[in-house]
Amino acid sequence: MWARSYTVRAMLAVGFLLLYYTATLGVAVVLLVLPFRVDTTHRFHALFAALCLAGAGAILWSLLPQRERFVPSGPRLTEDEHPRLFAALKDVARRMEVELPSEVFLVEDVNAYVSQVGGFLGFGGRRILCIGLGLLAVDNLSQFRAAVAHELGHFKGGETKLASLIYSTRSSMSRALVFLGEDDRMPLRKPFTWVPKLFLRITQAISRQQELVADEWSIRIAGKRAHISGLRREALHAVAYRRFLEHEVYPLVDKDVVPDNLFEGFRRYLVSSAWAEAQHELVGAVPEREAGSYDSHPSIEERIAFAEQMEVPEQPLDETPAYTLLSDAEALERRFTAELWPNAVEFIPWVEAGARWSKLWNETASRVQARVPEFSWVRVPSLLKDTAAQESFAEAVDPRLVGYRASDRAERVHEVVSHAVSAYLASILAQHGMTWTTSPGESLKLEWNGERVDPTALVEQWLAGTRGPAEELERLRTRLGVAEDAAWSVPEEARAKALAPLAPVTVLRIGDAVTVRAPLSRMGLPHCCALCGGALAHHVETRFHVGGMMRDDGDVTIQVPTCEAHARQSHKAFKVRRYEEDSGFITLEVPGLAYAELIQRSNA
């Protein structure tokens, strides 16, 4: 195994560190001496001397180690409060003959990690262990023991001291680059650019090897099955947690509402139909790439292959949920949820989430009615049968589809129509007595006299050409007394919000030039080639100079949409006439009036 010895790994890192500090000090000394050497043969230039001295001072300052203040990202756990958890931790530490960290903290993620905080360049300080509440929510006891053994394995090999030393050196390199500015053309900046890259390649290779050494402890303590299943489970559920937050929590947070127990919702999400469907898309969809030169961890498959070749006695799996190690887990989860969202206006139980989600659907119904005023219940059947009508309906409801010429346009139109019609019909039904209900990872449903209806599923089936959903919705309309031409009632405030432009765009024509003025952060460019209006193939990050010949206002970066043929000509798409830093408005000269009007319509 390459560089398995801690001594060899430490020598590699420390040797490069010494090389970096020696070379950097040498550059600083040259800068300090240079003005005086120049003065012996040429007229002394005060500006040149000042620049050299400032550069030397900046480099010397960057070399000074900065003491990082440790700020816990979650509550500290104590043995008095959680004796079962600490008994499990101590058992793993005892079997590994390693000292348990002095402090254990709770963090949010599906993860666990160790660190050495405080001290100086990796010396002194104290050891800490951080355990993710998300990890406890998904692991069983055997998998949790495997994760803990892996983390304590880093202490066993002394890697945390080495990690602190490496981190301190990387910080010094970053500070040097900041002091030297962002212009890569500066000769002095070049060595400070490639040296950190080389150091990162070396230290990340060391880090990947350290992970495999720590994996050995995980396998010996908890067994191969627990280790491998834990790796797969934790990697997959880290993705699940991000999706859970994105789809189930953040939309409610935007309305100043947070579910009172994030982790209860996460466990429910893991057994939902949404996550079951997502797993089919994720598993095997994209083969996992091998770890790159700048990755700190080997790939999951590399770690599993490493584990498979180890000869260790197999151990039975303890399927008990890991969160049972916590005392009064539910109270702790609620308390931690409140700490994670300190600015939440209101905390609600998950059973009330349906009613809060309904407000978002009501907003969609208001948007439909305000932007398509003639729309009503009776017009739904003709819309769902007519592809051309769906195109114009989708563009009215979501103007970002105006000029959308990417390969997934049909899919995007379908999504907008499906959600808009589902929200519209459901909002009207709820007005007539049906109640909203949902659960994490499940679609929003309506309930009446014990009967549940999934409006999204009915509309999707209707779009697919099935006759049953139309008959089901007609039956509900009749039973609830909904008028055949019923429309959604839009309050004036909601109407004004629905009709407000996504971004105000002003088009101005001066001679042959056409400009648009809009807020840069809110303006969306049409999803077609900015140069020819053709099918979108790329978004090319392009820097445009602001100011012109007589002044220099800096640069603005824009994601320019291009077709395949114009991907290398994105810099020709626009001229930046002006950028108003205070207001955030930008004035762009665009290829022509038709494209300017397209920008205006897509931001309507």
N, C-alpha and C positions, 0 to 999 in steps of 0.2 A: 504493500500500500504506500503510495507516494507521500513523502513528508509526514508520516504518521506520528513520529516522535514530536512531543511538545517542544523539546529543545531545538530541533531542526526548524520547526515552524516559527518559533520565537526568534531564532537567529536570522532567518530570512527577513522577517518583518523589521526587526531592530536594525539589521544591516542596511536595509533600504532607507529606514528612517534617518540613520546617521548620515547616509550619503546625501539625502535631501537637505538636512540641516546644514551640512558642510558646504554644499554647493550654493545654498541660498545665502549663507553668511558670506561666501566668496563674492556673490553678485553685489551684496550690500556694501562690502568693503571696496569693491571696484568703483561703485557709484560715489562713495565718500571721497575716494582718492582722485577720481577723474577731474573734477574742477580745478584742483591744484596742479595737476599734471598739465592740463591745457593752458593754465595761466603762465607756465614757464616758457612757452613758445608762441602763444597768441595773446591778443588782447583779452583780458578777463571779461567774461560775459556773466553778469549777475543773474540773468534769467536762467542761463544754462546751469549755473551752480545751484540755484534754488531748486530747479527741477531735479537735479541729481540728488541733492540732499533730501528732498521730499520723498523721492522714490526709495532711497535707502532707509529713511525713517519708517515708511509704510511697510517695507519688507521686514525690517527688524521687529516692528510691532506685531506683524502677522505671526512671527515665530513664538511670541510669548504665549504659553498655554493659558487658555481661558477656563476658569472654574465654572462648570455647568451646575446650575441649581436644579436639584431634583424636585419635580412637582408631580405628586402621585396623580394618575388619571382615574383613580377609583378609591373606594374606602379600604382602610387597612383591616385585615381579618386577624382575630386573636384566638388563641387556643381556648380561652374561657368561653367565648361565644360559640365556637365551632369545634368542639372536641373530636368529633368523628373525622372531620377533614384533616385536622392536624395529626391524628393517629395514623391516617393513611400516608400523609407526607413523611412522618417520622419513620414509618416502617420502610418506605422506599429508601430514605436517607441512610437508615441503619444497615440495610442490606448492601448498599453501595459503599458504606464506610466513608460517608461524606457528611459534613456538618450542614444541617438545615439552615437556610438563610435566616437572618435575624428578623426580617420583616416579610410578610406576605400580603400582597395587595390584590384586590379584585379589579379586573378591567372588563371592557365590554365585549371584545371580539371572540371569535371561535379560534382561540390561540392561547398559548402560554409562553412566557419567556423569562430569562434570568438576566440580571445586570449587576454591575458593581458601580455604585453611585458615590459621589463625593470623592475625596482623595485627590491625588495629583498624578497625572500621567499613568493611571492604572495602579498606583500604589496607595495603600490606605483605603479609606472609604468603607462602605459596608455592602454586603450582598443582599439582594432582594429577589423575590420570586413573585411574578405576576401571573394570575390565573384568570382566564377569560370566563365570564359568566355564560357567554355563548358556548364555550367549550364544555362547561359543566352541563349545559342544557342538552347537548347532543351525544356526549360520550357515555359509554357504560364504565363500570369501575375498572375493568381490566385495561381498557383503552386510556382511561385517565391516568392509571399508574404508569403506563407506557410513556405518555406525554411527560409526566413529572420526571421519570427516570432519564428521559432524553435531556431535559433542561438541567437537571442536577449533574448530568454527565459533562456539561460545559464547565461546571465548578471543579469536577474531579480532575479534568485535564488542565485546569488553570487558564482556560481560554478567555474568561471574563476580564482578567487583568490584561491579556494581550489585546482584547477587543477595545478596552479603554485607551490603550496606547495608540492603536490604529486609528480610533475615532478622533483622538486629539490631533494626530498628524494630519488627517483629512481636513479637519476644521482649519488648521493652520494654512493648508494649501488653498482652501476656499477663500479664506480672508485675504491671502496674497492676490488672488485673481480679482477679488472685489476692489482692492486698492488700486490695481493696475488698470481698471476700466474694462469696457466691453469691446474695444476695438481689437480684433485679432490680428490686425496688420502691424501692431506695435511690436518691434523686435524683442523688447524686454519681456513681453507677455508670452512669447512662444514657449520658452522652456517651462514656464509655470503652467502651461496648458498640457504639454505632453507628459511631464513628470507625474502629475496627479493621475493621468490615465494609466500610465505604467504601474504606479503604486496600487491603483485600484485593481488592476488585473491580477497582480501578485497576491494582494491581501484577500481578494474575493476567492481566488483559488484555494488559499489557506482556509478560508471560511467554509467552503464546500467540503473540504476534507474534515474539518472539525465536526460538521453535521453528521458525517458518516461514523466518526468515532463516538459521538453522542448516541447515535442510533444503536451501536453495539450494546450500550448499557440498557437502552430501552428494551431490546430483544432479550437480553439475559434476565432482566428483572420481571418483565411482564409476559414474555413469550412472543414467538414469531407471529402467531395469529392476531394477538391483540395489537402488536406494533403495526402490522401491515393493514389490518382493517381500520385502525385508528388513523393512519396516514390518509387512506382513501376517504374515510368518512369526514375527517376534519377539512380536507381540501374541498370536497364537494359542498359541505355545509357552510364553509366560509363564503362560497358563491351564493348559497341559499340566503345567508344572512343579509348580504348586500341587496339581493333582489327583494327580500322581505321589507327592508327599510325603504327601498325605492318605490315599491308598489303598494305597500300596506300602511306605512307610517308617514313618510314625507308629505303625501297629499293631504293628510289630516293636519300635520304640523303647519302647512301653509294656511290653514284655517284656524290657527292658534289652539288646536286641540291635540293632545297626546294620550294614547292609551296608557292606563295606569300601570300595566305590567308588560313591558316590552317582551320579556322572555317567555311568558306564558303564550303570547301571540306567536312567537317564533316557533315554539314546539307545535302549536296548532297548524302553522303554515307548513311545517315539514310533513304533515300527513294530509295536505290539501290536494285537490285536483290540479291547481295551478303549478305546484312544485312537482307533482308526478309528471305533468306534461313537459315542464322545463327540463327534467332529468333526461327524458327521451331525446331532447334536442342537444343536451350537453354531452352525454356519454357517447363517445365515439364520433362526435360530430367533427372535431378537429384534433388530430393526433397531437399529443403533447410534445413540444419541441425539446431538444436536449438543452441542458443548461448552457448559457453563453458565458463568455469570458468575464462579464461584469455581473453575473448573478451570484448572490450570496449563498444560495442553497442548490444542491443537485435537484434535478427533476424528480417528481414522485416515482416515475418508472425506474430511474436510476437507483433511488433509495430502496425500492422494493426488490430490484434485482440483487442489490447488495445484501439485503436481509435474507433472501431465498438461499444464498450460498452459505449462510452460517449454519453450523451444526450445533443446535441447542435442544435440550429436552422440551417437548411441547407442554404447555400449561393450559388447564381448562379456562374458558372465558366466564367471567362473572358479569352477567347481563344486567345487574342492578343499575339503574340510572345514576350517573355520577352526582347529579344535583342533590341526591338524598344525603350526601355527606354534609350538606349545609344545615344548620339548625334554623328552623322556620324559614325555609327557602323562599316561600312566597312573599313574606314580609321583607326579606332582604332584596328580592327582585324589585318589589315596588319602591323601596327606598332608593335603590340604585337608579331606577328609571327616572325618579324625580331629580336625582343629582345630574343625570345626563341631559335633562331638559329643564334647566333652572328658570328659563324665561317663558315656559309654557303658561298660557292664560288659564287653561283648564285641563284637568286629567279626567278621563272617562273610562269606565269598564268596557271591555270588548263587546259586550252585548248591546251597547249603545252606538257602536261604530256604524251600523247600518243607517241609522237616522242621520248621522253626520255625513256619511257618504252621499246620502240622498240630496244634500244641499249642492254638492258638486254636480250631480245629475240635473238638478233643477236649473243650475247655471247653464248647462249645455242646452236644456230645453229652451231657456230664454234666448240663448244665442241663435238657435235654429229659428225661433219665431221672429226675432228681431231682424235677422239677416235674410230670411225667406218669408216675408210677411203673409203670403198667400197659403202657406203650408198649414195643413190640418190633418186630423185622423183619416179622413176620407181619401186624402191624396197619397197615403202611404203605399197602398197596393200598386198604383201606377208607377211610383218612384222605384220600387224594388224590382219591377219588371223591365225597366228601361235603363240600359247602360249609359246612354248619352245624358239622360236626366240626372243620373247619379254623378256624372262628371261635374256638371254645372252646380248641382246641389253641394257637393263636397268642396268646390272652390269657394262657394259663397260662405259656407260654415267655417272653413279653414283656408284663408287666403294664401297661406304658404304653398298651397298646391297650384296656384297660378304660375304658369311657366315651369312647372315641375316636370322635367324630362329625363329623370333617372329611370333605370331599368325596373324599379319596384313601384312605379306610379300606380298600376292597377291595384296592387296590394294596399297602398296608402289610401286610395280612394275607397276601397272596400272597408278599411278600418274606420274611416271617418263616417261613412254612411251607416255602418252597423252600429257604432256607438251613439251617433246623433239620433237615429231613429229609436234605438232601445231606450235612451234617456227620455226622449220626447213622449213615447207611449207610456212608459213606466210612471213618469211624473203626472200625467193625466189620470192614470189609474189610481195613483196614490191620493190624488185630490178627491177621488170618489170613494175612499174608504179602505183601500188596501194599505198595509203597513210594510215598511222596509226591514229587511233582515240580511245579515251577511256574517262571514267568519273569515279570518285571515286566509288568503289564498283561494277563496271561493267567490263566485260572481255575486253581485248584488241581486237579491231576489225580492219578490213581493208576496205577501201572505194575506189570506182572507178566509175566515172560518175554517182554519186548519188546512187550507189548500195553498200550496206554494207554487209560484210561477217564476221562471227564469226568463226575463224579457230578452236578455242578450242571446240566449240559446234559441228562443223562438224566432227572433229576427234573422239570426245566422241561417237557420233552417229555411226560412222564407226566401232569403237571398239565394240559397242553393236550389230553389225551385220546388221545395216540398209544400204541399197544399195544407197539411195539418196545422201549422202555426197560424195561418190566416183564420182558419175556422176556430181555433182555440181563443185567439184574441177577440174575434167577433162574439163568441159566447160570453167572454168576460165583460165586454162592452155592454152587451144586452143586460146581463145580470146586475151590473152595477149602475145601470141607468145612464151611461155615458152617451151623449148625443153623437150621431154619426159624423157630423162636421165639427166635432169638438176641437178647439185649439187651446194652446197653453196661454194662460194669462200672465203677461210680463209686466212686473212693476216698473215704473219709470226709471228708477235708479239702476235696475238690472238691464233695462233697454239701453240706457246711455253707456253702461259698461260694455255690453255686447257689441255696440256699434262703434266704440272707440277704436281707432287704428292700432294695430300692433306696434307700429312706429310711424310717426308723422313724416312724410316725405314730400319735399317741395321740389318741383321740376322747373328749371329755368333755361330758356334758350337765348343765347347771345351770339348772333351771327351763325356761324357753322357749328359752334360749340354747344353741347347740351350738358347741363350739370344737375345733380340731385343733391339735396341737403337733408340730412337725417341724423338722429343720434346713432353713433357708431355701435354702441353696445346692444341696441335693440333692433337695428335694421337687419333684415334678412335678405340676402341676395337670392334671386330666383335660381332654382335648381336646373339651370341649363347653362351652356357655355356662354360666358360673358363676352366672348369675341365674335361668335357666329350664331348663337342661339341654338346650337345643336345639342345632341344628347349628352347629358352629364356623365363624365367618366372619372374626374378627379376634383378634389379641392386642394389647390396648391397654395401653401402658406407663402405669401409674397410681401416683401417690404417695399413700401412706397415712400419716397422722400417728400417731406412737407416743406414748402417755402419757396423754392425756386432759386434762381441765380443770385438774387440780391440779399437773400437772408437764409438762415438755416434754422428751421423749427424742429428738426429731428426726423424720425421715421415713424410710420404707422404700418402695422402688420395686418393684412387682410387675407382671409381664406377665399381665394379666387376660384369660382367654379369654372372648369374647362372641359372641353371634349378631349378625346384621345389625341387628335391632331394638333391641338393648341396647348397641350400640357406644358410645353417648354416656352410658351410665349405669354404666360400669365402677367408678366410685368407690362405688357402692352394694353391690358384691359382698361386700366383707369389712369387718370392723373389726379393726384390729390391737390386740389386747389387750396384747401384750408382745413385746419383742424383746430377747433375751439376747445382748448383744454378745460376751461372752466365749466362749460355746458356739456361737453362731450359730443357736440355736433361736428359732423364732417361734411365737407363739400367735395364731391367727386365729379370729374368730367368723365362721361360715359360714352360708349361707342356711337349711340344715336338716340333719337327721340323714342323709337319703339321700345328700346331696352329700358330707357328711363321710365316710361309709362308702365312697363312690366314690373319694375321695382316698386313703383307706387301702388299698383294693384295687389302685389303679393304682400305688401305691408298694410293693407287697408284695414 
